Every structure is written in C-alpha cells, then in structure tokens.
Amino acid sequence: MLGPNRYGKAETRLVRVSRDGDTHALVDLNVSVALSGDLAATHLTGDNAGVLPTDTMKNTVYAFAKKHGVGEPEEFGLLLARHFVATQPQVKAARVSIESFGWQRLGPHSFARKGDHTRLASVLVTDEFEQVVSGVTGLVLLNSTASEFRGFPRDEYTTLPETTDRILATAVDARWRHLSASGDFAKSYAAALDALTSAFVNTYSSSLQQTLFSMGSHVLSQRPEIAEVRLALPNKHHYLVDLSPFDLANDNEVFIAGDRPYGLIEGTVTRDDAPPAAAEWYS
Ligand SMILES: O=c1[nH]c(=O)c2[nH]c(=O)[nH]c2[nH]1
C-alpha cells in the first residue's frame, strides 16, 4: 500500500531586488514547496496526469516574485500555497516553507548579510621575529547594481553574455599582515573591516578582480600599520531569471542565487615599501 506522500521543489533560491530610483530594497529567500493530494496514480501506474512538475513550482516562485512582489514571507507563502490548491484540483494541501535571510543596508544599493562574520588572528613567534596576521572570514557583501562584466575574450565554449548591470556579491575572506607586533589591534581590526567594506560599497566594479584590488589598496591607504592584504573573494553569482515565457519583463529584479560552482578571485595587495613576510602565513 502507498502511504502518505508529497512532492515539490525544495530550496528555490530567490533574490528579489526592488528598484525605487537609486535606492534598492532586497529580499533573499529560500522557498520550498510540497504538494499532496490525489497522487496515487503516478506512484502506482506511472500516470503523471496529476503531477504538476516541480520545475513549474520553481518558475511560479520566480514569476510571482515579479508579478506580486515579495512582502512578508508568510504572505508570499500564502500566495503561492493558495495558488497551487486553487489551480490544481488533485492537490489537496500545499505547504510552502520559507527561510528569509536578513540583509543590513550599507548604502542605496549596498548590503551586508546579517549574522556574524568571524574575526581571525594568527601570530608566529621565533627567536628572530614576530609576525601578526589579522583577518576576517564570512563577511557577505552585495551591491545590487554598479557592477558590470564585459570585454572578456570569447572562445567556442563561451556562452556568458556581457553585462553592464549585475549583482556583485561575495563572502570576504581576508588576511592582513601587521608591520609590528604591537599596537591597538581592536582599533586596527575595526578600521580595516570598515576600509574593506567601504571600498566594496564605493567601487564601480568592472570585475571582482578590480574590486579586490580596490579593497586591498584601501586598507593600505587607511592603515599605515598594515603591510599586506591577502584576499579570497568567491563570486556569489546571481543569475537573472528568464521570465519572458510568462510575458514578464525582468529588469534586474528577480535573480536565482547560485550556490556552486562559483568564481574564486584571489589576490594580494602589498605596500611597495613593506618588508617581505617573515614566513608563510598559512601552514
Ligand atoms: O568579476 C568577474 N570576474 C571574472 O573573472 C568572471 N568570470 C565570469 O564568468 N564572471 C566573472 N566576473
């Protein structure tokens, strides 16, 4: 006997940007849909006449985000769940579960993901030298515009369209080497973090590589006690959803937040008169 069952699309990652002139708002959701009802036939005989594709559920999430906007997650969930029950007679129950990720505003189109990033410190001491490296990991930043990527070479495997307006998002992983083993490390850390963040916010980006150099060099220009900055910036891709099959325009408003794979941009920015590192930073 077939027991209780349900099916649906889990973890549709939706980022909805609302553009009110220069000031943007951001909603970042993970939406899971599960439908149940008269679904015995597909399990027992392979008859799919009652099986609305899970792919359709995902499309509905994105189309509704454009059409109706996304208010409170409870309201967006109700909108979707009522739609599936009302339009699919075989569906007797729809559960929509939503995780909503919070973002803190940094500027008109700049945001930092809420939740703590991690401060790092690593020191190395021998009889001859002392080396102090500070850092941060898991600082997630996003600009909803002021980012492009174009002018790159194309070969027979290149499909990426050029863009003059995209989301740029990353989870900053940075380490910086101090010139001296003494100082006000609390103040230095706070100021370095601020320099990294403000450079991300204020750089009109032609590539994440350019933003990386801007972030590293801003730390060095603001903080004389720091000799070198090493950055690893994952490019947290946001793909524009093609809503044209549903006769909806998508003017950089509805995005799929990609998970993997991701671009990984790594680089070092060094003060030109700084002494070289005394030893490798990572063992
Ligand atoms: O800023 C970027 N740098 C790249 O090297 C790259 N490659 C890619 O596919 N997209 C991007 N974006």
Ligand as a Chemical Component Dictionary entry (heavy atoms), coordinates in Angstrom:
data_LIG
# 
_chem_comp.id                   LIG 
_chem_comp.type                 NON-POLYMER 
_chem_comp.pdbx_formal_charge   0 
_chem_comp.three_letter_code    LIG 
# 
loop_
_chem_comp_atom.comp_id 
_chem_comp_atom.atom_id 
_chem_comp_atom.alt_atom_id 
_chem_comp_atom.type_symbol 
_chem_comp_atom.charge 
_chem_comp_atom.model_Cartn_x 
_chem_comp_atom.model_Cartn_y 
_chem_comp_atom.model_Cartn_z 
_chem_comp_atom.pdbx_ordinal 
LIG O1 O1 O 0 34.041 39.747 -11.975 1  
LIG C1 C1 C 0 34.150 38.699 -12.644 2  
LIG N1 N1 N 0 35.391 38.203 -12.920 3  
LIG C2 C2 C 0 35.572 37.075 -13.650 4  
LIG O2 O2 O 0 36.734 36.649 -13.880 5  
LIG C3 C3 C 0 34.419 36.423 -14.140 6  
LIG N2 N2 N 0 34.233 35.297 -14.881 7  
LIG C4 C4 C 0 32.895 35.143 -15.029 8  
LIG O3 O3 O 0 32.349 34.186 -15.630 9  
LIG N3 N3 N 0 32.229 36.159 -14.415 10 
LIG C5 C5 C 0 33.147 36.961 -13.859 11 
LIG N4 N4 N 0 33.035 38.087 -13.100 12 
# 
loop_
_chem_comp_bond.comp_id 
_chem_comp_bond.atom_id_1 
_chem_comp_bond.atom_id_2 
_chem_comp_bond.value_order 
_chem_comp_bond.pdbx_ordinal 
LIG O1 C1 DOUB 1  
LIG C1 N1 SING 2  
LIG C1 N4 SING 3  
LIG N1 C2 SING 4  
LIG C2 O2 DOUB 5  
LIG C2 C3 SING 6  
LIG C3 N2 SING 7  
LIG C3 C5 DOUB 8  
LIG N2 C4 SING 9  
LIG C4 O3 DOUB 10 
LIG C4 N3 SING 11 
LIG N3 C5 SING 12 
LIG C5 N4 SING 13 
# 
